[in-house]
Amino acid sequence: MEAKNTRAGRLYSDILATFTCKQHLDSVQVLLCLFLAAMGKPLPAYATVKSPAALSRLLNQYP
Protein backbone atom coordinates (compact mmCIF):
# COMPACT_ATOMS: atom_id res chain seq x y z
CA MET A 1 0.00 0.00 0.00
CA GLU A 2 2.85 2.40 0.72
CA ALA A 3 4.31 1.97 -2.77
CA LYS A 4 0.98 2.98 -4.28
CA ASN A 5 0.79 6.10 -2.13
CA THR A 6 4.37 6.95 -2.94
CA ARG A 7 3.77 6.63 -6.69
CA ALA A 8 0.59 8.68 -6.42
CA GLY A 9 2.43 11.33 -4.44
CA ARG A 10 5.22 11.49 -7.01
CA LEU A 11 2.73 11.72 -9.86
CA TYR A 12 0.85 14.53 -8.08
CA SER A 13 4.12 16.40 -7.50
CA ASP A 14 5.24 15.89 -11.09
CA ILE A 15 1.94 17.20 -12.43
CA LEU A 16 2.10 20.30 -10.26
CA ALA A 17 5.74 20.93 -11.21
CA THR A 18 4.79 21.33 -14.89
CA PHE A 19 2.85 24.53 -14.23
CA THR A 20 4.99 27.65 -14.02
CA CYS A 21 2.21 30.24 -13.70
CA LYS A 22 0.84 30.48 -10.15
CA GLN A 23 -2.71 31.09 -11.40
CA HIS A 24 -2.61 27.88 -13.44
CA LEU A 25 -1.08 25.95 -10.57
CA ASP A 26 -3.80 27.09 -8.18
CA SER A 27 -6.51 26.18 -10.67
CA VAL A 28 -5.06 22.74 -11.31
CA GLN A 29 -4.81 22.06 -7.58
CA VAL A 30 -8.47 22.98 -7.14
CA LEU A 31 -9.51 20.78 -10.07
CA LEU A 32 -7.47 17.83 -8.81
CA CYS A 33 -9.00 18.20 -5.37
CA LEU A 34 -12.48 18.23 -6.89
CA PHE A 35 -11.76 15.08 -8.86
CA LEU A 36 -9.96 13.29 -6.03
CA ALA A 37 -12.52 14.17 -3.37
CA ALA A 38 -14.80 11.54 -4.96
CA MET A 39 -17.91 13.27 -3.71
CA GLY A 40 -19.61 13.00 -7.08
CA LYS A 41 -19.26 16.74 -7.70
CA PRO A 42 -16.27 17.26 -10.01
CA LEU A 43 -17.85 20.27 -11.72
CA PRO A 44 -16.05 23.62 -11.48
CA ALA A 45 -19.27 25.16 -10.12
CA TYR A 46 -18.64 23.35 -6.82
CA ALA A 47 -15.23 24.95 -6.26
CA THR A 48 -15.10 27.36 -3.37
CA VAL A 49 -11.52 28.62 -3.70
CA LYS A 50 -11.42 29.60 -7.38
CA SER A 51 -14.27 30.90 -9.48
CA PRO A 52 -15.94 28.46 -11.89
CA ALA A 53 -15.04 30.86 -14.73
CA ALA A 54 -11.33 30.68 -13.86
CA LEU A 55 -11.41 26.89 -13.86
CA SER A 56 -13.33 26.86 -17.13
CA ARG A 57 -10.75 29.14 -18.76
CA LEU A 58 -8.00 26.72 -17.72
CA LEU A 59 -9.83 23.81 -19.38
CA ASN A 60 -10.68 25.66 -22.60
CA GLN A 61 -8.64 24.82 -25.67
CA TYR A 62 -7.46 27.79 -27.68
CA PRO A 63 -6.02 27.61 -31.22
VOGU-3710 file (C-alpha; in Angstrom, 3 decimals, decimal comma):
1> meakntragr> 0,000/0,000/0,000  2,849/2,403/0,718  4,306/1,968/-2,765  0,975/2,975/-4,285  0,786/6,101/-2,125  4,369/6,946/-2,944  3,769/6,634/-6,691  0,594/8,683/-6,422  2,427/11,333/-4,445  5,216/11,495/-7,006
11> lysdilatft> 2,728/11,721/-9,860  0,853/14,526/-8,085  4,123/16,401/-7,497  5,238/15,891/-11,093  1,938/17,197/-12,429  2,100/20,295/-10,264  5,744/20,927/-11,209  4,791/21,328/-14,887  2,849/24,535/-14,228  4,990/27,654/-14,020
21> ckqhldsvqv> 2,211/30,236/-13,698  0,839/30,483/-10,147  -2,706/31,088/-11,397  -2,614/27,879/-13,443  -1,078/25,954/-10,573  -3,797/27,091/-8,181  -6,515/26,182/-10,671  -5,061/22,737/-11,309  -4,808/22,064/-7,582  -8,469/22,983/-7,138
31> llclflaamg> -9,510/20,776/-10,067  -7,468/17,830/-8,809  -8,999/18,199/-5,366  -12,480/18,234/-6,887  -11,760/15,076/-8,862  -9,962/13,291/-6,033  -12,523/14,168/-3,371  -14,799/11,539/-4,957  -17,907/13,271/-3,708  -19,614/13,004/-7,080
41> kplpayatvk> -19,258/16,736/-7,704  -16,266/17,260/-10,008  -17,848/20,270/-11,716  -16,049/23,620/-11,482  -19,268/25,157/-10,122  -18,642/23,353/-6,818  -15,232/24,950/-6,262  -15,099/27,365/-3,365  -11,517/28,622/-3,699  -11,424/29,595/-7,377
51> spaalsrlln> -14,274/30,899/-9,478  -15,940/28,465/-11,895  -15,040/30,861/-14,731  -11,325/30,685/-13,864  -11,414/26,889/-13,865  -13,334/26,857/-17,128  -10,748/29,139/-18,758  -8,004/26,718/-17,717  -9,829/23,815/-19,376  -10,677/25,663/-22,599
61> qyp> -8,641/24,818/-25,671  -7,460/27,792/-27,683  -6,019/27,613/-31,219
//
